[in-house]
Amino acid sequence: MAEDDHSFKYDESDEKGPGHWGDLKPAWQTCKTGKFQSPIDLKTNNGVAVAEADSRVSLEGLKRSYKEAPAVMMNRGHDIVVQWEGDAGGIVVNGTHYKLVQCHWHSPSEHTINGQRLKMELHMVHNSSEGQLAVVAVLYEFGHPDKFLSKVFNLIELLLYMNKNENEKGIELGNVNPWTVQLGSRKYFRYMGSLTVPPCTEGVVWTIVDKIRTVSREQSRALALSVHHGFENNSRPTQQIDGRSVQLYRPQCMMMSCCVSGGGGGNGVGSGKSDKGGGDCGGGGEGRAVGLRGVVVATAVDDKEEDGGSDGGGNGDLEMEKQ
Ligand SMILES: [Zn+2]
């Protein structure tokens, strides 16, 4: 999303560092003057959100409808990106359909949790027919390898040895299934922000999954080695929230099937069926939930008209990991 890989830096002491992005080009002014910038710090402790939750806006479950499509992987210098060339489906936010365009990684994470940076953050970038952007972010700590990165792992190193021409074409990955990116929870934080690289365009709908997943050190290192020198750390510092509301969507567990996998404060009692993919309520599956139990910034009920109230069953499959 950056115009030129080396026209900005992440090193705060560099004259092209994050504090100066807004001065580097007129078109990048928003990086300095914007009031809705990303990333931000997400607070989950003490049951108090940094920003007041806006109860007038009711959130609904993230509706994903991905499908596999041809993709290429490229080194943009400041990050590694997997870009879909065919129709890879997308998400629906507030009635607007956003098409999946690409995903890329930041190390360490850009969004922080209670001031803490995690090891890595994945951004799935979507855009609407009106050109609006919606990004779904997943945070990672070190642990088991990440499934999606594992699929492209051997090719990441190849990027290192490609010349500029080859790199512009990228490496053909064949069909890539976006469902391979595992969220592991239906809970998420939502706020309005910006691109985290120049030109820092605002109006981006952010969805940060409330579950920390894992990436292996080896995978993380491969990403850092592949980007251009100086971009091993490619995370923008957190920005002022400035009175924005940050909401936490948490599905209401009306039906047992929603909670049996152990999430959302449920004990996982009852079901004889062990379904690893059913960690929809948050606590199940791999990884750990970010939010503390019982801490709700804003509880939202799915819009029954649109969702048919099937949060606990039927449509829940949308969110189920397809592996
Ligand atoms: Zn990003």
Residues whose N, C-alpha, C, O or C-beta is under 5 A from the ligand:
A	BS01	ZN	H123
